[in-house]
Amino acid sequence: MPNETPAHHVDSLKLTNQVHKSRSPFLRGHKDNPVAWQEWNEESLQLAKKHNRLIFLSIGYSACHWCHVMERESFESEEVARILNESFIPIKVDREERPDVDRIYMNYVQATTGSGGWPLNVFLTPDLAPIFGGTYWPGPNSNIPVMLRGQAGFLDILKRVRRVWQHQQDRCRNNAKAIMAQLRAFTQEGSHPSHGDAQDGEGLEIDILEEAYQHFTKRYDPINGGFGGAPKFPTPVNLSFLLRLGAFPAAVRDVVGEADCKKAASIAIDTLRHMARGGIHDHIGPGFARYSVTADWSLPHFEKMLYDNAQLLDVYLDAFLVSEDPEMLGCVYDIADYLTADALAAPEGGFHSSEDADSLYRSTETEKREGAFYVWTRKEFDTLLSEQEAEICARFWNVQRHGNVARKDDAMDEFTNQNVLAVHKTPSQLAREFGLSEEVVVGIIKEGKRKLWEHREMERPRAALDGKIVTCWNGLAIGSLARTSVSLEPIDPEHAQAYLKHAVRAANFIRENMYDEATGKLKRLYFKGSGHVSGFADDYAFLIQGLIHLYEATFDESYLQWADSLQKTQISLFWDESSSGFFATETGAQDLILRLKDGMDNAEPSPNGISAQNLYRLSSMFGDDEYGEYARKTCRAFEPELMQHPFLFTSMLPAVVAGALGVKSVVVTGQGPRIDEALKRIRGRIRSAETLVRLVPETAGGWLTTRNARLAEIKADKPSVMVCEEESAERSWMTFWA
């Protein structure tokens, strides 16, 4: 039997809560807990080593419902606080501020338990190696009956872990070493030996797009839309892939098949339609919640995230461009308005992070409930609406006398007699049912919605806002709003210009407040001042993507120039010289046990997938073959995983196409009505593996023509549309006079 360390008495360290010093609203929200929360910093980590204490690491985010539940049940408990403060170093982390820390320990929990989520709770040795972890554990103040919990309580876990560390410390450390070896193997994605000088990723053929498509068709839920069963996440990057299959070059359509490309778009649009009509969509105000706990999208977790809505705006726009379906266009306006004219729009510029899932039902109440801002009783319908309005609106949104949330989906008894609004009947069905015209029914529903909205705004406290501005998510919003403005300009110039204005303001805000011109480096977040955390690979990738879209919406070369600078910085800070691809974090981080490389898509697209797309597009715009080589190497870094599971890398698949078939370069020159019409046609469709450059006499000799010498040879005053579809260095142009 190995030597065991004897029990230790409680040391003299007296911790005090430190999170009031943080820039993160999530951390600051825990400043009054009896738990003496510390920040993840060198001082706290050294305390663990000096006093030989385990770290209790708790990771979450402001809008997380179960994070608030665990806070109420455990972190507000004096008994829990006493154990944590006397025997551990309790550290609270905002996953949105430190995604690098979150990814490492999420990988551990997923590998050891088979699932993950937030709150993410992990016990670490003083050397930061994980020894035990999980997500939500019921606390001493839990309202969930013991027989329904199905898991150990947090107090029991704390006492057991403390006892193991006190009495079996050597064994604990040895197990931690073994766990670390397994964790390193588990997180080797994108870290394979370099493929030498192979061109274009020898094994990466466009037929992997067909394999990815087949995966989604097999998992597609034809009844409810989406893929698989509950819970269901939108995962916009996958829907984007399906919608864009038919917009790739003809060679891709030949491989996948024209009929299957149309089917892919149909699957995506059907899913988006179910989401738009489901409870995941706020039917009284704008925006979408993060995900649905039910297979039919009827019951969401009610937090609204910037990154979800920014991506969904992009996807609903694509769906409208493919289908010209008014319902898809309605969702475009809904989400764009949510980003620009609702809670997420920061007055100073940029976009806030999220709205909470939990809120007070009335201002006189003291205990928050999940979804309280969004749910309704039938009695409220009868009180607030006319008799006819109440009857029709209740049928439209499936409002029941005893509520429409199944008991099995209401573990906390928060939805008794409550209704989550979801479209249950179409206006045409209700018109037949009530003997009215469809136009009259639509008018009644609109009036009912107006009254419910007024009541909600006046009487219900709104869910808490996480007001921090995160660079990468703002990049997603900038890009989606820029694309939306361009697509809407011909049909609704007023809204188009409003959306573009917000995209421009956000980009300007980041440049002025979250970017160092001298070093070329980004900060991760801003909240009442710029935070201390440096930007990660995704901050650079998503912002560069947004700036490219913003250039194509405004043809302001300063956005491309900034994107070029950021791209060079991203390469210098994050590039893997041995295996290619981009690490998530800069080199030299002292507070991390692993340096990960993200290739797979999740709720957000992969930084490597978006970076590969950016590099190909910038290579096309600048005539820069070096950028193209970085893109090819990025794809090759993930080649084994891409070949085996292409459906996990859908954000990288456009780069695979670009590597195999090249990027179409479109240059529009001159001015006049026919040029305006040409631009309208170009912008009025989904453009995959294609870039757009605008040259006019005013920009001749400017930065872009200096960056790309071939553009300097083009006559900017002559009206023309020039297209180059070749990949080779000897690119040739086809000119179409407008």
C-alpha positions in Angstrom: 0.0 0.0 0.0 1.5 3.4 -0.9 2.5 5.8 1.9 -0.4 8.0 2.8 -0.2 11.6 4.1 -1.7 11.9 7.6 -4.7 14.1 8.3 -4.0 17.8 8.4 -5.5 20.2 10.8 -7.3 23.3 9.5 -4.6 25.9 8.7 -4.6 29.5 9.7 -5.4 30.9 6.3 -8.5 33.2 6.5 -9.9 33.9 3.0 -12.1 36.8 2.1 -14.3 37.2 -0.9 -12.3 38.8 -3.8 -14.6 38.8 -6.8 -15.8 42.4 -6.2 -12.6 43.3 -7.9 -13.5 41.6 -11.2 -14.6 43.1 -14.4 -17.0 40.2 -14.9 -20.6 40.9 -13.9 -21.0 37.1 -13.2 -18.2 37.1 -10.7 -19.3 40.4 -9.2 -22.7 38.8 -8.7 -21.1 36.4 -6.2 -19.4 39.1 -4.0 -22.0 38.7 -1.2 -21.8 34.9 -1.0 -20.5 33.6 2.3 -18.1 31.5 0.2 -14.9 33.4 0.0 -14.6 33.3 -3.8 -11.2 34.1 -5.3 -10.4 35.0 -8.9 -8.4 32.7 -11.2 -5.1 34.5 -11.0 -1.5 33.9 -9.9 -2.2 35.0 -6.3 -5.0 32.5 -5.8 -3.1 29.6 -7.4 -0.1 30.3 -5.2 -2.3 30.2 -2.1 -3.3 26.6 -3.0 0.4 25.6 -3.3 1.5 27.4 -0.2 -1.2 26.0 2.0 -1.4 22.6 0.2 -5.1 23.0 -0.4 -7.3 21.6 -3.2 -8.8 24.2 -5.4 -12.6 24.1 -5.8 -13.1 25.5 -9.3 -16.7 26.6 -10.2 -17.3 27.9 -13.7 -20.4 29.4 -15.0 -21.9 32.5 -16.7 -24.4 35.2 -15.9 -27.4 33.9 -17.9 -27.0 30.2 -16.7 -30.2 29.0 -14.9 -28.5 26.1 -13.1 -25.7 28.3 -12.0 -28.2 30.4 -10.1 -29.9 27.3 -8.7 -26.6 26.0 -7.3 -25.8 29.4 -5.9 -29.0 29.5 -4.0 -28.8 25.9 -2.8 -25.1 25.8 -2.0 -23.0 28.9 -2.2 -25.4 30.9 0.0 -25.2 28.2 2.6 -23.1 29.0 5.7 -22.3 25.3 6.1 -21.0 24.9 2.6 -19.1 28.2 2.9 -17.4 27.1 6.1 -16.1 23.9 4.5 -14.9 25.6 1.3 -13.3 28.5 3.1 -11.5 26.4 5.7 -10.4 23.4 3.6 -10.2 24.6 -0.1 -9.3 27.5 -2.2 -12.7 28.3 -3.8 -12.3 30.0 -7.2 -15.1 31.3 -9.4 -14.5 31.7 -13.2 -16.7 33.3 -15.8 -16.5 31.0 -18.8 -17.1 33.9 -21.2 -14.1 35.7 -19.8 -11.8 32.7 -19.5 -12.9 30.1 -22.1 -9.4 28.6 -22.0 -9.8 27.5 -18.4 -13.4 26.3 -19.1 -12.4 24.2 -22.2 -9.6 22.3 -20.3 -11.8 21.2 -17.4 -14.9 20.7 -19.5 -12.9 18.2 -21.5 -12.0 16.5 -18.3 -15.6 16.3 -17.0 -16.9 15.1 -20.4 -14.2 12.5 -20.6 -14.9 11.2 -17.1 -18.7 11.5 -16.8 -19.8 11.3 -20.5 -21.6 14.7 -20.3 -20.9 18.3 -19.4 -22.5 21.7 -18.9 -22.7 24.6 -16.5 -22.2 25.1 -13.7 -18.9 23.2 -14.2 -17.4 22.2 -10.8 -14.0 20.6 -10.6 -11.6 19.8 -7.7 -8.0 20.5 -8.6 -4.7 19.7 -7.0 -2.4 22.7 -6.2 -0.7 21.9 -9.5 -4.1 22.4 -11.3 -4.6 18.7 -12.2 -8.3 17.7 -11.9 -9.2 14.8 -9.6 -13.0 14.9 -9.5 -15.7 17.0 -11.3 -19.3 17.3 -12.4 -21.9 19.9 -13.2 -24.9 20.7 -10.9 -25.0 19.0 -7.5 -28.0 19.5 -5.2 -27.2 21.6 -2.2 -28.4 21.7 1.4 -31.1 24.2 0.4 -32.4 22.2 -2.6 -36.1 22.0 -3.2 -35.8 18.8 -5.3 -37.0 15.8 -3.3 -34.2 13.5 -2.3 -35.8 10.5 -4.2 -35.8 12.5 -7.4 -32.2 13.8 -7.3 -30.5 10.7 -8.6 -27.0 12.0 -7.5 -25.0 12.8 -4.4 -25.5 16.1 -2.7 -22.8 18.8 -2.8 -22.2 18.7 1.0 -21.5 15.0 0.9 -19.1 15.4 -2.1 -17.2 18.2 -0.3 -16.7 16.1 2.8 -15.6 13.1 0.9 -13.1 15.0 -1.3 -11.8 16.7 1.8 -11.3 13.4 3.6 -9.6 11.8 0.6 -7.2 14.7 0.3 -6.4 14.7 4.0 -5.9 10.9 4.3 -4.9 9.7 0.9 -3.0 12.6 -0.6 -0.2 10.6 -2.3 -2.7 8.4 -4.0 -4.7 11.4 -5.0 -1.6 13.0 -6.7 -0.7 9.8 -8.4 -4.2 9.4 -9.8 -4.0 13.1 -10.9 -0.9 12.3 -12.9 -2.6 9.4 -14.7 -5.7 11.6 -15.3 -3.5 14.3 -16.9 -1.9 11.8 -19.2 -5.3 10.6 -20.3 -6.6 14.2 -20.7 -3.6 15.1 -22.9 -4.4 12.2 -25.2 -8.1 13.2 -25.1 -7.3 16.7 -26.3 -4.9 16.0 -29.1 -7.3 17.4 -31.7 -5.3 19.2 -34.5 -2.0 18.3 -33.0 -0.8 15.6 -35.4 2.6 15.7 -37.1 2.8 18.1 -40.0 2.0 16.8 -43.5 5.2 18.2 -44.9 4.8 20.1 -48.2 1.7 18.3 -49.4 -0.5 20.7 -51.4 -4.2 21.3 -50.6 -4.5 18.6 -48.0 -3.9 15.5 -50.1 -6.6 13.5 -48.3 -9.2 16.3 -48.1 -11.5 15.9 -51.0 -14.8 17.6 -51.4 -16.7 14.3 -51.1 -16.4 14.7 -47.3 -19.2 17.4 -47.7 -21.4 14.6 -48.9 -20.5 12.5 -45.9 -21.4 15.4 -43.6 -24.7 15.9 -45.3 -25.6 12.2 -45.0 -24.9 12.3 -41.3 -27.4 15.2 -40.8 -30.1 13.5 -42.9 -29.8 10.4 -40.8 -30.2 12.3 -37.6 -32.9 14.7 -38.9 -36.1 14.7 -36.9 -38.8 15.0 -39.6 -41.6 15.6 -37.1 -40.1 18.4 -35.0 -37.1 19.6 -37.1 -33.6 19.6 -35.7 -31.4 16.6 -35.2 -31.7 13.8 -32.6 -33.8 14.1 -29.5 -33.9 16.3 -26.4 -32.3 18.5 -25.5 -32.1 20.3 -28.8 -29.6 23.1 -29.6 -29.9 25.3 -32.7 -26.2 24.9 -33.6 -26.4 27.5 -36.4 -23.1 26.5 -38.0 -24.6 23.1 -39.0 -27.7 24.8 -40.4 -25.5 27.2 -42.3 -23.7 24.3 -43.9 -26.9 22.7 -45.1 -28.3 26.0 -46.5 -25.1 26.7 -48.3 -24.4 23.4 -49.9 -26.3 24.4 -53.1 -24.3 27.7 -53.3 -20.9 26.0 -53.5 -19.3 25.6 -57.0 -20.8 23.2 -59.4 -18.2 20.5 -58.5 -19.6 20.3 -55.0 -23.2 20.1 -56.3 -22.1 17.3 -58.7 -20.7 15.3 -55.7 -23.6 15.9 -53.4 -26.3 15.9 -56.1 -28.5 18.8 -57.0 -31.6 17.1 -55.4 -29.7 16.5 -52.2 -28.5 20.1 -52.0 -32.1 21.2 -52.2 -33.1 18.6 -49.6 -30.3 19.9 -47.3 -31.7 23.4 -47.6 -35.2 22.1 -47.0 -34.1 20.3 -43.8 -32.5 23.5 -42.5 -35.5 25.7 -43.3 -37.9 23.1 -41.7 -35.8 23.2 -38.6 -35.7 27.0 -38.6 -39.5 27.1 -39.0 -40.0 24.8 -36.0 -37.7 26.9 -34.0 -39.5 30.1 -35.0 -42.8 28.7 -34.0 -41.5 27.0 -30.9 -41.1 28.1 -27.3 -37.4 28.7 -27.9 -38.5 31.9 -29.7 -39.8 34.9 -27.7 -43.3 35.4 -29.3 -44.0 38.7 -27.5 -40.6 40.4 -27.8 -37.7 39.6 -30.1 -34.9 37.1 -29.9 -34.3 33.4 -29.3 -33.4 31.4 -26.2 -30.3 29.3 -26.0 -31.8 25.8 -26.4 -34.8 23.6 -25.8 -35.0 20.9 -23.2 -37.8 19.2 -25.2 -37.5 17.6 -28.7 -40.3 19.8 -30.1 -38.6 23.1 -29.2 -41.5 23.9 -26.8 -39.7 24.5 -23.5 -36.4 26.4 -23.6 -33.8 27.3 -21.0 -34.7 31.0 -21.2 -31.3 32.7 -21.3 -30.8 34.7 -24.5 -27.2 34.8 -25.7 -25.6 37.2 -28.1 -23.6 34.5 -29.8 -26.7 32.5 -30.6 -28.8 35.4 -31.9 -25.9 36.7 -34.0 -25.4 33.4 -35.7 -29.2 32.8 -36.1 -29.5 36.1 -37.8 -27.0 34.9 -40.4 -28.8 31.6 -40.8 -32.3 33.0 -41.1 -30.9 35.5 -43.7 -29.5 32.6 -45.7 -32.8 30.8 -45.4 -34.6 33.8 -46.8 -32.1 34.2 -49.6 -32.6 30.6 -50.5 -36.4 30.4 -50.1 -37.8 34.0 -50.2 -40.1 32.8 -47.4 -41.7 35.7 -45.6 -41.5 33.8 -42.3 -37.8 33.5 -42.6 -37.6 37.3 -43.4 -39.7 38.0 -40.3 -37.2 36.2 -38.2 -34.4 38.3 -39.8 -36.1 41.5 -38.7 -36.9 40.0 -35.3 -33.3 39.1 -34.5 -31.8 42.2 -36.0 -34.1 44.3 -33.9 -33.2 42.3 -30.8 -29.5 43.0 -31.4 -29.9 46.7 -32.3 -33.0 48.0 -30.5 -33.4 45.9 -27.4 -31.5 44.9 -24.3 -28.3 43.7 -26.0 -27.5 47.0 -27.8 -24.9 48.8 -25.7 -25.5 52.6 -25.7 -21.8 53.3 -26.1 -21.5 50.9 -29.1 -21.1 47.2 -29.3 -23.4 44.5 -27.9 -23.9 43.1 -24.4 -23.5 39.4 -23.8 -26.7 37.9 -22.6 -30.0 38.1 -20.7 -30.6 35.9 -17.7 -32.9 32.9 -17.7 -34.2 33.8 -14.2 -36.2 36.8 -13.1 -38.9 38.0 -10.7 -42.5 37.4 -11.9 -43.6 40.6 -10.2 -41.6 43.4 -8.6 -43.2 42.6 -5.2 -41.7 39.1 -5.2 -38.3 38.2 -3.8 -37.4 34.9 -5.4 -36.5 34.6 -9.0 -37.9 31.8 -11.2 -36.8 30.5 -14.5 -38.6 32.0 -17.4 -40.8 34.2 -15.2 -40.5 37.2 -17.6 -41.7 35.0 -20.5 -44.5 32.7 -19.3 -48.2 33.3 -19.0 -51.3 31.9 -17.4 -54.7 31.6 -19.1 -56.1 33.9 -16.4 -53.7 36.6 -17.6 -54.9 36.2 -21.1 -58.6 36.5 -20.0 -57.8 39.6 -17.9 -55.6 41.5 -20.3 -57.3 40.7 -23.6 -60.8 40.9 -24.9 -62.8 37.7 -24.8 -62.3 37.1 -28.6 -58.6 38.0 -28.4 -58.1 35.7 -25.4 -59.7 32.8 -27.1 -57.9 33.1 -30.4 -54.5 34.0 -29.0 -54.8 31.1 -26.5 -55.5 28.7 -29.4 -52.7 30.3 -31.5 -50.1 29.9 -28.7 -51.4 26.8 -27.0 -52.3 28.5 -23.7 -54.0 26.0 -21.3 -55.9 26.6 -18.1 -53.5 24.3 -16.2 -50.4 25.3 -18.1 -48.7 23.6 -21.1 -45.4 22.4 -19.4 -45.3 18.7 -18.8 -44.7 17.7 -15.1 -41.7 15.6 -16.1 -40.0 18.7 -17.5 -40.6 20.8 -14.4 -38.3 19.4 -11.8 -38.3 22.7 -9.7 -42.1 23.2 -9.9 -41.6 26.6 -11.5 -44.1 26.2 -14.3 -47.3 25.1 -12.5 -50.3 26.6 -14.4 -47.8 28.5 -16.6 -47.6 28.5 -20.4 -44.6 28.9 -22.6 -45.9 30.4 -25.8 -45.4 28.4 -29.0 -47.4 28.6 -32.3 -49.9 25.7 -32.2 -52.3 26.7 -34.9 -51.8 28.8 -38.1 -53.9 31.9 -38.7 -55.6 30.1 -41.6 -56.6 27.2 -39.4 -58.0 29.6 -36.8 -59.8 31.5 -39.5 -61.7 28.3 -40.4 -62.2 27.4 -36.8 -63.7 30.8 -35.8 -65.4 31.6 -39.1 -63.3 34.7 -39.7 -61.1 35.9 -42.5 -57.4 35.1 -42.1 -56.7 38.9 -42.3 -59.0 39.5 -39.3 -57.3 36.7 -37.3 -53.8 38.0 -38.0 -55.0 41.5 -36.8 -56.4 40.0 -33.6 -53.2 38.1 -32.9 -51.1 41.3 -33.5 -53.3 43.3 -31.1 -53.1 40.6 -28.5 -49.4 40.5 -28.8 -49.2 44.3 -28.4 -51.3 44.2 -25.2 -49.2 41.4 -23.7 -46.0 43.2 -24.6 -47.2 46.4 -22.9 -48.1 44.4 -19.8 -44.8 42.6 -19.7 -42.8 45.7 -20.1 -44.7 47.7 -17.5 -45.4 45.0 -14.9 -42.6 42.4 -15.0 -39.0 43.0 -14.0 -36.8 42.2 -16.9 -34.2 39.4 -16.5 -30.8 40.6 -15.5 -28.4 41.7 -18.3 -24.8 40.7 -18.5 -23.5 44.0 -19.8 -19.9 42.9 -20.7 -18.9 43.3 -24.3 -17.0 40.2 -25.6 -14.9 40.7 -28.7 -15.5 37.5 -30.5 -19.3 37.6 -30.0 -19.4 41.2 -31.2 -17.4 40.0 -34.3 -20.3 37.6 -35.0 -22.9 40.3 -34.6 -20.9 42.8 -36.8 -20.7 40.3 -39.6 -24.4 39.2 -39.5 -25.7 42.7 -39.3 -23.4 43.8 -42.2 -24.7 41.0 -44.3 -28.3 41.7 -43.3 -28.0 45.4 -44.2 -26.7 44.6 -47.7 -29.4 42.0 -48.4 -32.2 44.3 -47.2 -31.0 47.5 -48.9 -33.1 47.0 -52.1 -36.3 46.3 -50.2 -36.0 48.2 -47.0 -33.2 50.8 -47.0 -34.3 52.4 -43.7 -33.8 49.2 -41.7 -30.8 48.3 -43.7 -29.0 51.5 -42.8 -30.0 51.2 -39.2 -28.5 47.7 -38.9 -25.3 48.8 -40.7 -24.9 51.7 -38.4 -24.9 49.4 -35.4 -22.3 47.1 -37.0 -20.1 50.1 -37.7 -20.5 51.5 -34.2 -19.6 48.1 -32.7 -16.4 47.8 -34.8 -15.4 51.4 -33.9 -16.0 50.7 -30.2 -13.8 47.7 -30.2 -11.1 49.5 -32.0 -11.2 52.4 -29.6 -11.6 50.5 -26.4 -10.5 46.9 -26.8 -7.6 47.1 -29.2 -4.0 48.3 -28.8 -2.8 50.0 -32.0 0.8 49.8 -30.9 0.9 46.0 -30.3 -1.9 45.0 -32.6 -3.5 43.0 -29.8 -7.1 42.6 -28.7 -8.6 42.5 -25.2 -11.2 39.8 -24.5 -13.9 41.9 -22.9 -15.0 45.3 -21.8 -17.2 46.1 -18.8 -16.9 49.6 -17.3 -13.5 49.7 -18.8 -11.3 47.2 -20.7 -10.6 44.0 -19.0 -7.1 42.6 -18.2 -7.6 39.3 -20.2 -6.0 39.3 -23.6 -7.9 38.2 -26.6 -8.0 34.5 -27.6 -7.9 32.9 -31.0 -11.7 33.1 -31.4 -11.7 36.9 -30.7 -9.3 37.4 -33.6 -11.1 34.9 -35.9 -14.7 36.1 -35.4 -13.7 39.8 -35.5 -11.7 39.4 -38.7 -14.7 37.6 -40.3 -17.0 40.5 -39.2 -14.6 43.1 -40.6 -14.5 41.3 -44.0 -18.3 41.3 -44.1 -18.3 45.0 -43.0 -15.9 45.9 -45.9 -18.2 44.1 -48.4 -21.1 46.1 -47.0 -19.4 49.5 -47.1 -16.4 49.1 -49.3 -14.4 51.0 -46.7 -10.9 49.8 -47.0 -10.0 50.6 -43.4 -11.9 47.5 -42.3 -9.8 45.3 -44.6 -6.7 47.0 -43.4 -7.6 46.3 -39.8 -8.5 42.7 -40.6 -5.1 42.3 -42.3 -3.3 43.6 -39.2 -5.4 41.4 -36.9 -4.7 38.4 -39.1 -1.0 38.9 -38.8 -1.3 39.2 -35.1 -3.3 36.1 -34.8 -0.7 34.1 -36.7 2.1 35.5 -34.5 0.4 34.7 -31.3 -1.5 31.5 -31.8 0.0 29.6 -34.8 1.4 26.1 -34.1 4.7 25.9 -35.9 5.1 22.2 -35.5 1.6 20.9 -36.4 -0.1 23.9 -37.9 -3.4 25.4 -37.0 -4.2 27.9 -34.3 -4.0 27.3 -30.5 -6.8 28.8 -28.5 -4.4 30.6 -26.2 -1.1 32.5 -26.6 2.2 30.8 -25.9 3.6 31.1 -22.4 0.4 31.1 -20.3 1.5 30.2 -16.7 -2.0 29.4 -15.3 -3.0 26.6 -17.7 -2.0 22.9 -17.7 -2.8 22.4 -21.4 -2.7 24.4 -24.5 -5.7 23.4 -26.6 -6.5 23.7 -30.3 -10.2 23.9 -31.2 -11.3 22.4 -34.5 -14.7 21.0 -33.7 -17.8 23.3 -33.8 -20.1 23.6 -30.9 -22.6 26.3 -30.0 -20.0 28.6 -31.6 -18.1 27.8 -34.7 -14.5 26.6 -34.4 -11.9 29.3 -34.4 -9.8 27.2 -36.7 -12.6 26.7 -39.2 -13.4 30.4 -39.3 -9.7 31.3 -39.5 -9.2 29.0 -42.4 -12.2 30.7 -44.2 -10.8 34.1 -43.4 -7.3 33.3 -44.7 -8.7 32.0 -48.0 -10.8 35.1 -48.4 -8.0 37.5 -47.5 -5.7 35.6 -49.8 -8.2 36.2 -52.6 -8.7 39.9 -51.8 -5.0 40.6 -51.4 -3.5 38.2 -53.9 -1.5 36.9 -50.9 -0.5 33.2 -51.5 1.0 33.0 -48.0 -2.4 33.5 -46.4 -3.7 30.8 -48.7 -0.9 28.4 -47.5 -1.8 29.1 -43.8 -5.4 28.2 -44.7 -4.3 24.9 -46.3 -2.1 24.1 -43.4 -4.9 24.8 -40.9 -7.2 22.3 -42.7 -4.4 19.7 -42.9 -3.8 20.0 -39.1 -7.3 18.5 -38.6 -7.2 16.2 -41.6 -7.6 12.9 -39.6 -10.6 14.2 -37.6 -12.1 15.8 -40.7 -11.8 12.6 -42.7 -13.4 10.5 -39.9 -16.1 12.9 -38.7 -16.6 15.8 -41.2 -20.0 16.7 -39.6 -18.2 17.9 -36.5 -16.2 20.4 -38.6 -18.8 22.1 -40.7 -17.2 25.6 -40.3 -14.0 24.2 -41.9 -15.7 22.6 -44.8 -16.0 25.8 -46.8 -12.2 26.1 -46.5 -11.8 22.5 -47.7 -13.8 23.6 -50.8 -11.7 26.7 -51.2 -8.6 24.6 -51.0 -9.8 22.2 -53.6 -11.5 24.5 -56.0 -10.2 28.0 -55.3 -12.0 31.2 -54.3 -14.0 33.2 -56.8 -12.8 36.8 -56.9 -15.3 39.4 -58.0 -14.1 43.0 -58.6 -16.6 45.6 -59.5 -15.4 48.9 -61.0 -16.8 52.2 -62.1 -20.2 53.7 -61.3 -23.7 54.0 -62.8 -27.1 52.4 -62.7 -26.0 49.1 -64.3 -23.2 48.8 -61.8 -25.7 49.3 -59.0 -27.9 46.6 -60.4 -24.9 44.3 -60.8 -24.0 44.8 -57.1 -27.6 44.2 -56.1 -27.6 40.8 -58.0 -24.3 39.8 -56.5 -25.3 40.7 -53.0 -28.8 39.2 -53.3 -27.7 35.6 -53.1 -25.6 33.4 -50.8 -22.0 33.7 -51.7 -19.8 30.8 -50.7 -16.1 30.6 -51.6 -16.4 34.1 -53.1 -15.0 37.6 -52.4 -16.2 41.0 -53.5 -14.0 44.0 -54.1 -15.2 47.5 -55.2 -12.9 49.9 -57.0 -13.8 53.4 -57.9 -11.6 56.3 -58.9 -11.7 57.7 -55.4 -9.9 54.6 -54.1 -7.4 54.2 -56.9 -3.9 54.2 -55.4 -5.3 53.6 -51.9 -4.3 51.0 -49.4 -6.0 48.0 -51.1 -4.4 48.6 -54.5 -1.1 48.8 -52.7 -1.7 45.6 -50.8 -2.7 43.8 -54.0 -0.7 45.0 -56.9 -2.9 43.2 -59.4 -5.8 45.5 -58.4 -3.7 48.5 -59.2 -3.6 47.4 -62.9 -7.4 47.6 -63.1 -9.0 50.7 -64.5 -11.2 51.8 -61.6 -13.2 54.3 -63.6 -14.4 51.9 -66.3 -17.8 50.2 -65.4 -17.2 46.4 -65.3 -17.7 43.3 -63.3 -14.5 41.1 -63.3 -14.5 37.5 -62.2 -11.6 35.2 -61.5 -12.4 31.6 -60.6 -8.9 30.1 -60.9 -6.8 29.0 -58.0 -3.4 29.1 -59.6 -0.9 32.0 -59.2 -1.5 32.8 -62.9 -5.0 34.0 -62.3 -7.0 35.2 -65.2 -10.0 37.5 -65.2 -13.2 37.3 -67.2 -14.7 40.7 -67.7 -18.4 41.3 -67.9 -19.3 44.9 -68.9 -22.3 46.0 -66.9 
